[in-house]
Amino acid sequence: MTKQDLDGLRRLVSDACRVLAGRGLADGILGHISLRIDERTLLVRCRGPHERGLLYTQPDDIRLVDLDGATAALGELDGWAVPNELPLHTEILRTRPDVTCVVHAHPPAVVAADLSGLGIRPVVGAFDIPGTRLAARGVPVYPRGVLIRDRRLAAEMVAALGDRDAVVLRGHGLTSTGAGVPEAVLRALSVDAIARISLDVVKAGGTLTDLAEQDMCELPDRRLLQP
């Protein structure tokens, strides 16, 4: 991979971090995104010497590390620190070859919905077709409100995730996955949107009802949707 290619991927990840913060999924310095480069290395949002917060992430904040969090290229971590929860990313990348990008964020609505006993269910239809299909597959919950900072805890979270696209972290936030950065970010946004809608429905005195099967069958395959 050329330096130009790598620089383009750094910008892709940094822009995605800004989207997460801009949409309210990651306040302050919390949250991070990683992108697999090869079998041993990944790009990940790190904290720099002049930390600006996720909303102001720059490509220079996206550093190349290996699966053990060590420097993957001379000087890559000089002045930067990897996320405390780097194992959250690396354990997924070790065990899920279908995943290229991992997003970790702290959306308040997702936390509140889970603590209220509201799961991420397919309660919407054409409002968010990919989100509906994601919810229909099931969004599991990792039931420990801990900082996932070692491989033991990360393995527990990965076991809860299974082969799904996202997992809610109780009292903490969410982790979403994707075959690329856009897919992983959009999945996080979908989980957040469904959590917000679910909370609003319950606050309004309504009852959450899953989309009817006949309506689910009418929804087109998201891969056929044109941008």
Secondary structure as UniProt FT lines:
FT   HELIX           3..22
FT   TURN            23..24
FT   TURN            28..29
FT   STRAND          32..36
FT   STRAND          41..45
FT   TURN            49..50
FT   HELIX           54..56
FT   HELIX           59..61
FT   STRAND          62..66
FT   TURN            67..68
FT   TURN            74..79
FT   TURN            84..85
FT   HELIX           86..95
FT   TURN            97..98
FT   STRAND          101..105
FT   HELIX           108..115
FT   TURN            116..117
FT   HELIX           126..128
FT   HELIX           129..137
FT   STRAND          141..142
FT   HELIX           151..161
FT   TURN            162..163
FT   STRAND          166..169
FT   TURN            170..172
FT   STRAND          173..178
FT   HELIX           181..203
FT   TURN            204..205
FT   HELIX           213..218
FT   HELIX           222..224
//
